[in-house]
Amino acid sequence: MAKFMLIYTGGMGMEASPEDQQRIMEEWGVWYGKMGAAIVDGGAPFAHSKHLTGNGIEDGPVGDTPATGYTVIEADSLDTAAAACADHPHLNHGGRVEVYTCIDMGSPE
C-alpha cells in the first residue's frame, strides 16, 4: 500500500455558522468512518501561513488558493485513492481535494 496526501483548498471552513460547522464535522466523521484503516493521519485544518523563497520569508500562501488542511490515506494506487475521495464532504461545500502520491524515501538507519 502506498500513502497519499489529500490537500484541501477552498470550502466554507471555520467561517460557517456554528450549526453548519457541526453538520460539516458530522459529514467528515461519516467519511472518516467509511475510510476506516485507510486513514494514516487524520490531518488537521490549516490556519495562517508564510512561504519562503530565495528572496526571503513572506506572509501567506504561494498563489491565490491557500491550502486549508490535509489528511494522509493509504491505497493501492493513485486512481484508487482518488476514487475513495470522490464523495469527500469537502467537495459538498465549495472545496477542492488534491490527491498527491507520497514517495517512500525509505527509513534512515
Backbone as ProteinMPNN parsed JSONL, in Angstrom:
{"seq_chain_A": "MAKFMLIYTGGMGMEASPEDQQRIMEEWGVWYGKMGAAIVDGGAPFAHSKHLTGNGIEDGPVGDTPATGYTVIEADSLDTAAAACADHPHLNHGGRVEVYTCIDMGSPE", "coords_chain_A": {"N_chain_A": [[0.838, -1.182, 0.0], [0.478, 2.216, -0.779], [1.121, 5.598, 0.33], [-0.92, 8.504, 0.35], [-1.328, 11.954, 0.101], [-3.883, 14.093, 0.936], [-4.78, 17.232, 0.024], [-6.552, 19.983, 1.026], [-8.433, 22.626, -0.37], [-10.138, 25.77, -0.459], [-13.701, 25.867, 0.235], [-16.15, 26.08, 2.925], [-15.065, 26.21, 5.466], [-13.978, 27.362, 8.714], [-15.477, 29.601, 8.84], [-18.119, 29.186, 8.651], [-21.439, 29.063, 10.121], [-21.99, 28.155, 13.598], [-23.813, 26.0, 13.656], [-23.665, 25.039, 11.021], [-20.966, 24.335, 11.026], [-21.004, 22.188, 12.852], [-22.636, 20.349, 11.463], [-21.052, 19.928, 9.183], [-18.765, 18.805, 10.375], [-19.892, 16.425, 11.274], [-20.445, 15.212, 8.804], [-17.806, 14.847, 7.905], [-16.98, 13.039, 9.848], [-18.502, 10.782, 9.172], [-17.345, 10.221, 6.674], [-14.659, 9.688, 7.438], [-15.181, 7.409, 8.974], [-16.087, 5.662, 6.981], [-13.74, 5.389, 5.519], [-12.045, 4.148, 7.321], [-9.409, 2.0, 8.264], [-7.784, 2.927, 6.249], [-7.111, 5.51, 6.707], [-4.25, 7.122, 7.505], [-3.148, 9.342, 8.748], [-5.132, 11.501, 10.312], [-5.034, 14.194, 9.894], [-5.411, 17.811, 9.822], [-6.995, 21.048, 10.062], [-5.678, 23.986, 8.434], [-4.21, 27.072, 9.519], [-2.997, 30.326, 9.645], [-0.327, 31.221, 7.349], [3.056, 31.227, 6.078], [5.377, 31.772, 3.427], [8.394, 30.651, 1.938], [11.071, 31.766, -0.035], [13.914, 32.113, -2.237], [14.21, 34.767, -1.93], [13.482, 35.422, 0.599], [11.252, 35.472, 3.482], [7.768, 35.524, 3.403], [4.419, 36.645, 4.188], [1.5, 34.579, 4.057], [0.095, 32.229, 1.61], [1.659, 30.535, -1.209], [0.632, 31.579, -4.322], [-2.871, 31.987, -5.325], [-4.782, 30.396, -4.11], [-5.17, 29.247, -1.072], [-4.06, 26.395, 0.817], [-6.203, 24.542, 2.942], [-6.16, 22.455, 4.701], [-5.262, 19.009, 5.538], [-5.071, 15.419, 4.954], [-3.801, 12.126, 5.37], [-3.838, 9.172, 3.541], [-3.945, 5.592, 2.879], [-3.646, 3.583, -0.025], [-4.036, 1.367, -2.873], [-3.323, 2.504, -5.299], [-2.882, 5.62, -7.109], [-5.186, 6.175, -8.591], [-7.068, 4.613, -7.189], [-6.962, 5.867, -4.696], [-7.906, 8.436, -5.365], [-10.496, 7.773, -6.25], [-11.578, 6.861, -3.849], [-11.97, 9.222, -2.599], [-13.947, 10.497, -3.936], [-16.448, 11.05, -2.917], [-15.969, 12.859, -0.937], [-16.662, 14.932, 1.865], [-15.768, 17.583, 1.822], [-16.009, 18.45, -0.75], [-18.651, 19.013, -0.997], [-19.038, 21.532, -0.084], [-18.034, 23.639, -1.552], [-15.344, 23.182, -1.722], [-12.101, 21.841, -2.721], [-10.298, 18.869, -3.396], [-7.071, 17.774, -3.512], [-5.074, 15.107, -4.574], [-2.124, 13.623, -3.735], [0.607, 11.526, -4.524], [2.661, 10.065, -2.119], [6.058, 9.728, -1.996], [7.965, 7.001, -1.081], [10.788, 7.283, 0.682], [12.329, 5.554, 2.033], [13.533, 4.428, 5.256], [15.625, 6.231, 7.468], [18.789, 4.997, 8.606]], "CA_chain_A": [[0.0, 0.0, 0.0], [1.192, 3.488, -0.841], [0.491, 6.695, 1.053], [-1.373, 9.615, -0.476], [-1.69, 13.136, 0.884], [-5.011, 14.878, 0.452], [-4.655, 18.647, 0.366], [-7.841, 20.633, 0.854], [-8.464, 24.057, -0.653], [-11.492, 26.318, -0.559], [-14.708, 25.359, 1.159], [-16.723, 27.016, 3.887], [-14.122, 26.341, 6.565], [-14.444, 27.742, 10.044], [-16.296, 30.8, 8.731], [-19.517, 28.773, 8.67], [-22.116, 29.233, 11.409], [-21.752, 27.001, 14.479], [-24.669, 24.892, 13.239], [-23.071, 24.487, 9.804], [-19.718, 23.679, 11.417], [-21.363, 20.908, 13.457], [-23.116, 19.469, 10.389], [-19.895, 19.597, 8.35], [-17.941, 17.879, 11.148], [-20.571, 15.126, 11.243], [-20.207, 14.649, 7.466], [-16.416, 14.388, 7.895], [-16.941, 11.838, 10.684], [-19.028, 9.673, 8.36], [-16.339, 9.89, 5.657], [-13.554, 9.021, 8.141], [-15.658, 6.068, 9.318], [-16.096, 4.864, 5.747], [-12.351, 5.129, 5.119], [-11.513, 3.195, 8.29], [-7.959, 1.818, 8.43], [-7.053, 3.611, 5.172], [-6.64, 6.794, 7.236], [-2.941, 7.007, 8.155], [-3.036, 10.54, 9.575], [-6.396, 12.203, 10.149], [-4.764, 15.547, 9.438], [-5.883, 18.96, 10.586], [-7.153, 22.259, 9.265], [-4.572, 24.935, 8.484], [-4.509, 28.462, 9.876], [-2.157, 31.297, 8.941], [0.86, 30.625, 6.738], [4.132, 32.024, 5.484], [6.091, 30.993, 2.425], [9.803, 31.007, 1.853], [11.722, 31.675, -1.334], [15.28, 32.603, -2.192], [14.153, 36.198, -1.612], [13.129, 35.617, 1.999], [10.013, 34.948, 4.06], [6.621, 36.418, 3.209], [3.16, 36.176, 4.741], [0.504, 33.989, 3.177], [0.446, 31.079, 0.777], [2.119, 30.759, -2.576], [-0.525, 31.518, -5.21], [-4.124, 32.608, -4.917], [-5.672, 29.457, -3.447], [-4.46, 28.639, 0.056], [-4.453, 25.092, 1.337], [-6.968, 24.718, 4.178], [-5.958, 21.309, 5.581], [-4.71, 17.803, 4.919], [-5.262, 14.075, 5.506], [-2.974, 11.136, 4.686], [-4.504, 7.874, 3.437], [-3.264, 4.52, 2.159], [-4.43, 2.952, -1.087], [-3.23, 0.572, -3.802], [-2.855, 3.313, -6.428], [-3.399, 6.987, -7.147], [-6.572, 6.108, -9.057], [-7.878, 4.092, -6.087], [-7.031, 6.925, -3.683], [-8.8, 9.485, -5.867], [-11.86, 7.237, -6.253], [-12.024, 6.799, -2.459], [-12.271, 10.596, -2.18], [-14.95, 11.063, -4.84], [-17.597, 11.512, -2.137], [-15.439, 13.57, 0.225], [-17.584, 16.006, 2.254], [-15.226, 18.912, 1.499], [-16.498, 18.785, -2.091], [-20.045, 19.463, -0.879], [-19.096, 22.876, 0.492], [-17.246, 24.542, -2.369], [-13.923, 22.876, -1.604], [-11.413, 21.004, -3.694], [-9.375, 17.914, -2.788], [-5.975, 17.364, -4.382], [-4.515, 13.854, -4.084], [-0.721, 13.507, -4.118], [1.33, 10.318, -4.141], [3.824, 10.277, -1.26], [7.146, 8.844, -2.413], [8.65, 6.376, 0.046], [12.223, 7.508, 0.581], [12.997, 4.616, 2.921], [13.755, 4.961, 6.597], [17.053, 6.445, 7.751], [19.325, 3.991, 9.536]], "C_chain_A": [[0.88, 1.243, 0.0], [0.43, 4.525, -0.021], [0.18, 7.824, 0.082], [-1.782, 10.76, 0.44], [-2.827, 13.859, 0.183], [-4.796, 16.299, 0.941], [-5.989, 19.307, 0.032], [-7.644, 22.115, 0.572], [-9.921, 24.487, -0.716], [-12.423, 25.745, 0.494], [-15.154, 26.422, 2.138], [-15.786, 27.244, 5.073], [-14.763, 26.761, 7.869], [-15.26, 29.03, 10.023], [-17.78, 30.476, 8.75], [-20.11, 29.029, 10.054], [-21.814, 28.021, 12.292], [-22.587, 25.781, 14.096], [-24.103, 24.216, 11.994], [-21.759, 23.767, 10.119], [-19.996, 22.294, 11.993], [-21.804, 19.911, 12.392], [-21.956, 19.008, 9.517], [-18.995, 18.598, 9.08], [-18.568, 16.487, 11.184], [-20.374, 14.444, 9.891], [-18.785, 14.096, 7.363], [-16.29, 13.107, 8.716], [-17.448, 10.616, 9.94], [-17.989, 9.25, 7.328], [-15.146, 9.179, 6.293], [-13.952, 7.592, 8.515], [-15.669, 5.143, 8.122], [-14.687, 4.472, 5.339], [-11.655, 4.153, 6.067], [-9.995, 3.198, 8.381], [-7.146, 2.474, 7.323], [-6.541, 4.979, 5.629], [-5.342, 6.551, 8.006], [-2.748, 8.143, 9.143], [-4.298, 11.35, 9.293], [-6.246, 13.653, 9.742], [-5.325, 16.604, 10.362], [-6.144, 20.111, 9.635], [-5.918, 23.145, 9.419], [-5.084, 26.309, 8.901], [-3.611, 29.367, 9.032], [-0.916, 30.614, 8.376], [1.871, 31.692, 6.335], [4.73, 31.152, 4.395], [7.502, 31.548, 2.285], [10.294, 30.815, 0.424], [13.171, 32.121, -1.161], [15.354, 34.078, -1.847], [13.75, 36.476, -0.169], [11.809, 34.984, 2.382], [8.916, 35.989, 3.893], [5.383, 35.808, 3.844], [2.307, 35.552, 3.655], [1.021, 32.852, 2.34], [1.096, 31.504, -0.529], [0.885, 30.629, -3.465], [-1.778, 32.098, -4.583], [-5.045, 31.697, -4.122], [-4.944, 28.781, -2.294], [-4.973, 27.238, 0.375], [-5.153, 25.326, 2.669], [-6.824, 23.54, 5.134], [-5.428, 20.121, 4.817], [-5.195, 16.55, 5.634], [-4.316, 13.177, 4.734], [-3.711, 9.804, 4.721], [-3.574, 6.857, 2.784], [-4.211, 3.951, 1.122], [-3.475, 2.188, -1.996], [-2.637, 1.4, -4.931], [-3.423, 4.722, -6.31], [-4.854, 6.994, -7.592], [-7.509, 5.624, -7.951], [-8.043, 5.146, -5.001], [-8.002, 8.017, -4.117], [-10.253, 9.013, -5.847], [-12.425, 7.182, -4.834], [-12.446, 8.174, -1.947], [-13.378, 11.234, -3.009], [-16.17, 11.603, -4.101], [-17.159, 12.274, -0.887], [-16.348, 14.742, 0.584], [-17.074, 17.409, 1.945], [-15.743, 19.39, 0.139], [-17.913, 19.341, -2.055], [-20.167, 20.919, -0.436], [-18.152, 23.826, -0.244], [-15.748, 24.29, -2.324], [-13.399, 22.001, -2.726], [-10.458, 20.095, -2.925], [-8.335, 17.543, -3.838], [-5.348, 16.127, -3.756], [-3.101, 13.715, -4.641], [-0.163, 12.166, -3.66], [2.519, 10.706, -3.28], [4.888, 9.263, -1.673], [7.852, 8.322, -1.181], [10.151, 6.503, -0.161], [13.02, 6.526, 1.446], [13.213, 5.242, 4.283], [15.253, 5.135, 6.835], [17.544, 5.427, 8.774], [20.291, 4.599, 10.493]], "O_chain_A": [[1.896, 1.304, 0.693], [-0.751, 4.352, 0.283], [0.916, 8.067, -0.875], [-2.49, 10.561, 1.426], [-2.746, 14.19, -1.0], [-4.647, 16.535, 2.14], [-6.489, 19.204, -1.089], [-6.805, 22.775, 1.186], [-10.815, 23.685, -0.989], [-11.984, 25.208, 1.511], [-14.606, 27.524, 2.175], [-15.724, 28.346, 5.618], [-15.952, 26.538, 8.092], [-15.691, 29.504, 11.074], [-18.612, 31.377, 8.853], [-19.382, 29.191, 11.033], [-21.422, 26.971, 11.783], [-22.115, 24.649, 14.203], [-24.061, 22.989, 11.907], [-21.472, 22.715, 9.548], [-19.302, 21.333, 11.661], [-21.389, 18.752, 12.418], [-21.88, 17.835, 9.151], [-18.513, 17.644, 8.469], [-17.857, 15.483, 11.131], [-20.161, 13.233, 9.835], [-18.571, 13.019, 6.808], [-15.572, 12.187, 8.322], [-16.881, 9.53, 10.067], [-17.77, 8.056, 7.124], [-14.666, 8.18, 5.757], [-13.147, 6.669, 8.386], [-15.304, 3.973, 8.231], [-14.459, 3.357, 4.868], [-10.767, 3.411, 5.647], [-9.37, 4.245, 8.55], [-5.925, 2.571, 7.445], [-5.641, 5.544, 5.008], [-5.334, 5.864, 9.027], [-2.244, 7.936, 10.247], [-4.507, 11.824, 8.176], [-7.207, 14.281, 9.297], [-5.666, 16.34, 11.515], [-5.59, 20.158, 8.537], [-5.202, 23.058, 10.418], [-6.24, 26.657, 8.663], [-3.495, 29.17, 7.823], [-0.503, 29.56, 8.86], [1.567, 32.883, 6.266], [4.604, 29.928, 4.436], [7.757, 32.736, 2.485], [9.97, 29.827, -0.235], [13.595, 32.466, -0.058], [16.422, 34.591, -1.512], [13.681, 37.634, 0.244], [11.309, 34.085, 1.706], [9.1, 37.168, 4.196], [5.304, 34.592, 4.019], [2.376, 35.938, 2.488], [2.212, 32.54, 2.344], [1.081, 32.678, -0.899], [0.16, 29.64, -3.355], [-1.757, 32.626, -3.471], [-6.001, 32.178, -3.513], [-4.18, 27.84, -2.512], [-6.158, 26.94, 0.222], [-4.753, 26.199, 3.44], [-7.311, 23.604, 6.262], [-5.175, 20.196, 3.614], [-5.667, 16.609, 6.769], [-4.048, 13.432, 3.56], [-4.154, 9.354, 5.778], [-2.547, 7.217, 2.209], [-5.416, 3.847, 1.35], [-2.257, 2.342, -1.902], [-1.582, 1.06, -5.466], [-4.326, 4.979, -5.514], [-5.669, 7.732, -7.038], [-8.609, 6.153, -7.788], [-9.13, 5.305, -4.445], [-8.827, 8.47, -3.323], [-11.145, 9.772, -5.468], [-13.615, 7.426, -4.632], [-13.192, 8.275, -0.973], [-13.709, 12.4, -2.799], [-16.849, 12.504, -4.593], [-17.891, 12.329, 0.102], [-16.768, 15.48, -0.307], [-17.874, 18.337, 1.819], [-15.895, 20.59, -0.088], [-18.329, 20.055, -2.967], [-21.265, 21.476, -0.413], [-17.547, 24.707, 0.365], [-14.966, 25.094, -2.831], [-14.152, 21.496, -3.558], [-9.878, 20.505, -1.92], [-8.674, 17.057, -4.917], [-5.113, 16.092, -2.548], [-2.9, 13.692, -5.855], [-0.429, 11.724, -2.543], [3.302, 11.577, -3.659], [4.624, 8.061, -1.691], [8.288, 9.099, -0.331], [10.713, 5.899, -1.074], [14.238, 6.653, 1.576], [13.09, 6.456, 4.44], [16.053, 4.283, 6.446], [16.814, 5.045, 9.689], [20.839, 3.9, 11.346]]}, "name": "protein", "num_of_chains": 1, "seq": "MAKFMLIYTGGMGMEASPEDQQRIMEEWGVWYGKMGAAIVDGGAPFAHSKHLTGNGIEDGPVGDTPATGYTVIEADSLDTAAAACADHPHLNHGGRVEVYTCIDMGSPE"}
